[in-house]
Amino acid sequence: MTGPLRERDDARALVAAETERTLAGTGGLVLLRGATGTGRTAVLEHAARYAADRGLRVLRARCSPEDTAVPFGTVLQLLGPVPEFTDLAPGGDDRGSAARLWRLLRTYADEGPLMVAVDDVHLADDPSRRWLLEAARRLDRLPVLLVVTERSQYDIDPRPAGLTQTLSPSLVRTHTLAPLGDGAAAGLVRDAFPGAGPRWTAQCVRAGAGSPLLLHALLDDLGGAPRPDGSAPDGVPELPETCAELYPGSYPAAVSWWLNSAGTATADVARCLAALEQAWPQGPDGDRAGPPTAGGRRRSERGARRGGRRCRRCRRCRGWAACRDRRGERGTPARRGGLRWSEWAVRWCGRRWLWRTACRRGQGRAGRSACRRGPR
């Protein structure tokens, strides 16, 4: 993800305050949580640069699914090559290994203040997670700041417990990264395309669905990436109707990566909603939501009530339209000529009430499964 950080002042202030405490000799744990694509890695990189500028030595590790079978793989990334751990095998003496790695960290801390930055800690191997937890309980006596990022969003399939679930709240400072607001997203669009009009900007914002990852990918595809000489791109391109028309394809790749990160069940529901969107009734102006009627109700809301008859026995869809409107979500795709299905894939899958939509409109295995289970 590229571009400036928007609406992340609270996270930067938290990291700055904890860095100053570390310089004073008192370390701690900072947990940066957020959904896929909200900029966890970007905030962590900013924190590492700030700490380095303040004189801290920065140790980094980035977790991945391929490393989960390697004992202490994450810790060894942090501490560098350790000869005695080159042949470490699963099922070995974890407690003894953990103790030796802790002594090595203390040796580094004796040389000066440290920042330990771990990205995507939810993908770390189990011995490394236990080691990080135990370290977090002792950091208040060392000049060591541990900053970790963790994926946190609602998925259809239950996820493992978070890293800090067993820690006392007094030992961790947690900050959750919210989705990007419409104002900040519009600012990014206008920075990339100064000549963009309000409607074109709104369509890009909607296609970004509050995700910095998706918005940056879309702007890259549309030619919004800054030129080497710093000049802005000429003109405003027309938004395509499908992702397949985007080149070089950063936006579809970002959506696919988001779906893969969400798990199979959530991806199935998102794809179900995306397919159903194509058959959504279309208003005379091309807006699939339809204009308000004389009674102030949208045709889509009346359709929701009619659709509720399909699952009347479960009585789980009652009040769906009203709940959607109270939350400020239209529940409908963008106008024709704009990218649509990413809004469904991201905005809906991040809500606890996604299953109601699948229950009311869903067809096939994913919709029936969501109807049976209800919300978690």
C-alpha positions in Angstrom: 0.0 0.0 0.0 1.3 3.4 -1.0 0.4 7.0 -0.2 0.1 9.1 2.8 -1.6 7.9 6.0 -5.1 9.4 6.4 -7.1 9.4 9.7 -4.4 7.6 11.6 -3.4 10.5 13.9 -4.5 8.6 17.0 -2.4 5.6 16.2 0.7 7.8 15.5 0.2 9.7 18.7 -0.1 6.4 20.7 3.2 5.1 19.2 4.9 8.4 19.8 3.9 8.4 23.5 5.0 4.8 24.0 8.3 5.5 22.3 9.0 8.3 24.8 8.2 6.0 27.7 10.6 3.4 26.3 13.4 6.0 26.1 12.7 6.7 29.7 13.3 3.0 30.5 9.8 1.6 30.6 8.7 -0.6 27.8 5.3 -2.0 26.8 3.1 -3.6 24.2 1.1 -1.8 21.6 -1.4 -3.8 19.6 -2.6 -2.3 16.2 -5.7 -4.2 15.2 -7.8 -3.8 12.0 -9.5 -5.5 9.1 -7.7 -6.5 6.0 -6.6 -3.5 4.0 -7.0 -0.9 6.7 -3.3 0.0 6.7 -1.9 -1.9 9.7 1.4 -2.5 7.9 1.6 1.2 6.9 1.1 2.4 10.4 3.7 -0.1 11.7 6.2 1.1 9.1 5.6 4.7 10.3 6.1 3.6 13.9 9.4 1.9 13.0 10.7 5.0 11.2 9.7 7.3 14.1 11.4 5.0 16.6 14.6 4.9 14.5 14.6 8.7 14.2 14.3 8.9 18.0 17.4 6.6 18.4 15.8 3.2 19.1 17.2 0.1 17.5 14.4 -1.5 15.5 14.0 -5.3 15.2 11.4 -6.4 12.6 9.6 -9.6 11.7 6.7 -10.2 9.2 4.7 -13.4 9.8 3.3 -15.5 7.0 1.2 -18.8 6.8 4.3 -20.6 5.5 6.2 -20.0 8.7 3.6 -21.4 11.1 5.3 -24.9 11.2 8.7 -23.4 12.0 9.2 -23.2 15.8 10.2 -19.7 16.9 10.4 -18.7 13.3 9.0 -15.2 14.1 11.4 -14.7 17.0 14.4 -15.8 15.0 13.4 -13.2 12.4 13.5 -10.6 15.1 16.8 -11.5 16.7 18.7 -12.4 13.6 20.8 -15.5 12.9 21.3 -17.5 16.1 23.7 -20.5 15.5 22.3 -22.7 18.2 18.8 -22.5 16.7 19.6 -23.4 13.1 18.5 -27.0 13.5 15.6 -26.4 15.9 12.8 -29.0 15.2 9.1 -29.1 16.2 8.4 -30.7 19.5 11.8 -29.8 21.1 12.5 -28.1 24.4 10.3 -25.0 23.9 10.8 -23.7 27.4 14.6 -23.9 27.2 14.7 -22.4 23.8 12.4 -19.6 24.9 14.6 -18.8 27.9 17.7 -18.6 25.7 16.0 -16.3 23.3 14.8 -14.1 26.1 18.4 -13.8 27.4 19.4 -12.7 23.9 16.8 -10.0 23.8 17.9 -8.7 27.2 21.5 -8.6 25.8 20.2 -6.4 23.0 18.3 -4.2 25.5 21.4 -3.7 27.6 23.0 -2.0 24.5 20.2 0.5 24.2 16.4 1.0 23.8 14.7 -1.3 21.3 11.6 -1.4 19.2 10.4 -4.9 18.3 7.9 -4.6 15.3 5.9 -7.7 14.4 3.5 -7.6 11.4 0.6 -10.0 11.1 1.1 -11.6 14.5 -2.0 -13.7 13.9 0.1 -15.8 11.4 3.0 -16.4 13.8 3.9 -19.9 14.9 2.6 -21.0 18.3 6.0 -21.0 20.2 6.6 -17.5 19.0 3.2 -16.3 20.1 3.8 -17.8 23.6 7.2 -16.2 23.7 5.8 -12.8 22.7 3.1 -13.1 25.4 5.6 -13.9 28.1 7.9 -11.1 26.9 4.9 -8.6 27.1 4.5 -9.5 30.8 8.2 -8.4 31.5 8.7 -5.4 29.2 7.8 -2.8 31.9 11.2 -3.5 33.4 13.1 -3.1 30.1 13.6 -0.3 27.5 11.8 -2.5 24.9 8.7 -1.4 23.0 6.8 -4.3 21.3 4.5 -3.2 18.5 2.5 -5.9 16.8 -0.3 -5.8 14.2 -3.2 -8.3 14.1 -6.0 -8.9 11.7 -9.4 -8.3 13.4 -12.7 -8.4 11.5 -15.9 -10.4 11.5 -15.7 -13.6 9.4 -18.3 -16.3 8.9 -15.8 -18.9 10.1 -14.6 -18.4 13.7 -11.0 -17.2 14.1 -8.5 -18.2 16.7 -8.2 -16.1 19.9 -6.3 -12.9 19.6 -2.7 -12.5 20.9 -3.6 -10.5 24.0 -6.7 -12.3 25.1 -5.0 -13.7 28.2 -3.1 -10.5 29.0 -4.2 -8.0 31.6 -5.5 -4.8 30.0 -2.9 -2.9 32.0 -0.1 -4.6 30.0 -1.2 -3.7 26.5 -2.3 -0.5 24.6 -4.7 -1.5 21.9 -5.7 0.6 19.0 -8.2 -0.5 16.3 -7.8 1.1 12.9 -11.2 2.1 11.5 -12.2 2.1 7.9 -11.3 5.2 5.9 -13.9 7.9 6.0 -15.5 9.3 2.9 -13.8 12.7 3.4 -10.3 11.2 3.7 -10.9 8.9 0.7 -12.2 11.8 -1.4 -9.0 13.7 -0.5 -6.9 10.8 -1.8 -8.8 10.7 -5.0 -8.5 14.5 -5.6 -4.8 14.3 -4.8 -4.4 11.7 -7.6 -6.8 13.4 -10.0 -7.1 17.1 -9.3 -9.6 17.5 -12.1 -12.0 14.9 -10.8 -15.6 16.1 -10.4 -17.9 15.3 -7.4 -19.7 12.4 -9.1 -16.5 10.7 -10.3 -14.9 11.2 -6.9 -17.9 9.7 -5.2 -17.8 6.6 -7.4 -14.1 6.0 -6.7 -14.8 6.4 -2.9 -17.6 3.9 -3.1 -15.5 1.4 -5.0 -12.8 1.8 -2.3 -15.4 0.7 0.3 -13.5 2.4 3.1 -10.4 0.3 2.5 -7.1 2.2 1.8 -5.8 -1.0 0.1 -8.6 -1.0 -2.4 -8.7 2.7 -3.0 -4.9 2.9 -3.6 -5.1 -0.1 -6.0 -8.0 1.5 -7.9 -6.1 4.8 -8.3 -3.0 3.0 -9.5 -5.1 1.2 -12.1 -6.7 4.4 -13.2 -3.3 6.1 -13.7 -3.4 8.0 -10.5 0.0 7.0 -9.3 2.4 10.0 -9.1 4.8 10.4 -12.1 8.5 10.4 -11.5 8.7 14.1 -12.2 6.0 14.7 -9.6 3.4 16.0 -12.1 -0.2 15.0 -11.9 -1.9 12.8 -14.5 -3.7 14.6 -17.3 -7.5 14.4 -17.4 -9.9 12.0 -15.6 -10.4 8.6 -17.2 -13.8 7.0 -17.5 -14.6 4.5 -14.8 -15.1 1.0 -16.3 -18.2 -1.1 -15.6 -16.2 -4.2 -14.6 -13.0 -5.0 -12.8 -11.8 -6.9 -15.9 -11.4 -3.6 -17.8 -8.9 -2.3 -15.3 -5.2 -2.4 -16.2 -2.7 -3.5 -14.9 -5.2 -5.2 -12.5 -4.1 -4.0 -9.1 -7.7 -3.5 -8.0 -9.0 -7.0 -8.9 -5.8 -8.5 -7.3 -6.5 -6.5 -4.1 -10.1 -7.7 -3.9 -9.0 -11.3 -4.5 -6.4 -11.0 -1.7 -9.0 -9.6 0.6 -11.4 -12.5 -0.1 -8.6 -15.0 0.5 -7.7 -13.4 3.8 -11.4 -13.6 4.9 -11.7 -17.3 4.6 -13.6 -19.7 2.4 -17.1 -19.2 4.0 -16.9 -15.4 4.0 -15.6 -15.4 0.4 -18.5 -17.6 -0.7 -21.1 -15.2 0.8 -19.4 -12.2 -0.7 -19.3 -13.8 -4.1 -23.0 -14.8 -3.7 -23.9 -11.1 -3.0 -21.8 -10.0 -5.9 -23.7 -12.3 -8.2 -27.0 -11.2 -6.9 -26.1 -7.6 -7.3 -26.1 -8.1 -11.1 -29.8 -9.0 -11.0 -30.8 -6.1 -8.7 -33.8 -4.1 -10.1 -32.6 -0.9 -11.9 -34.3 2.4 -11.6 -35.0 4.7 -14.5 -31.9 6.8 -13.9 -29.7 3.7 -13.9 -29.5 3.6 -10.1 -30.2 0.1 -8.9 -31.5 1.4 -5.6 -34.5 3.0 -7.2 -35.8 6.5 -6.4 -37.9 7.2 -3.3 -41.6 6.6 -3.7 -44.3 9.1 -2.7 -44.6 7.3 0.7 -40.9 7.9 1.3 -40.0 4.2 0.9 -37.6 2.9 -1.7 -38.6 0.1 -4.0 -35.6 -1.8 -2.7 -37.1 -1.7 0.8 -40.5 -3.0 -0.5 -38.5 -5.7 -2.3 -36.8 -6.6 1.0 -40.2 -7.1 2.6 -41.4 -9.3 -0.2 -38.1 -11.2 -0.2 -38.6 -11.8 3.5 -41.4 -14.2 2.8 -38.9 -16.7 1.5 -37.6 -17.3 5.0 -40.6 -16.4 7.2 -40.2 -19.6 9.2 -36.8 -18.5 10.6 -38.1 -14.9 11.3 -34.5 -13.7 11.1 -34.9 -11.1 8.4 -37.6 -9.0 10.1 -36.5 -5.4 10.3 -33.5 -5.9 8.0 -34.3 -2.9 5.8 -34.8 -0.6 8.8 -31.6 -1.8 10.4 -29.8 -1.2 7.2 -31.1 2.4 6.9 -30.4 3.2 10.5 -26.7 2.3 9.9 -26.6 4.6 7.0 -26.0 1.8 4.4 -28.1 1.8 1.3 -27.3 -1.8 0.8 -27.2 -1.3 -2.9 -24.4 -1.0 -5.5 -23.1 2.1 -7.1 -24.6 3.7 -10.2 -24.0 2.2 -13.6 -20.6 3.1 -14.9 -18.9 2.6 -11.5 -17.2 -0.4 -9.9 -19.7 -2.1 -7.7 -18.9 -5.5 -6.3 -16.0 -4.6 -4.1 -18.5 -2.5 -2.0 -20.5 -5.7 -1.4 -17.4 -7.8 -0.7 -15.9 -5.4 1.8 -18.7 -3.3 3.4 -21.1 -6.2 3.9 -18.6 -8.8 5.0 -17.4 -6.5 7.8 -20.9 -6.4 9.4 -22.5 -8.8 11.9 -25.7 -8.5 9.9 -24.2 -9.8 6.7 -25.9 -13.1 7.3 -29.3 -11.5 7.1 -28.7 -10.4 3.6 -27.6 -13.9 2.6 -30.6 -15.3 4.3 -33.0 -13.0 2.5 -31.3 -12.9 -0.9 -28.8 -15.7 -0.9 -29.2 -18.8 -3.0 -27.1 -21.9 -3.0 -24.9 -23.3 -0.2 -23.5 -20.1 1.2 -26.9 -18.4 1.6 -28.6 -21.4 3.1 -25.7 -22.0 5.5 -25.8 -18.4 6.7 -29.6 -18.6 7.1 -29.3 -21.7 9.3 -26.5 -20.4 11.5 -27.7 -16.9 12.1 -25.3 -14.2 13.5 -22.4 -15.2 15.8 
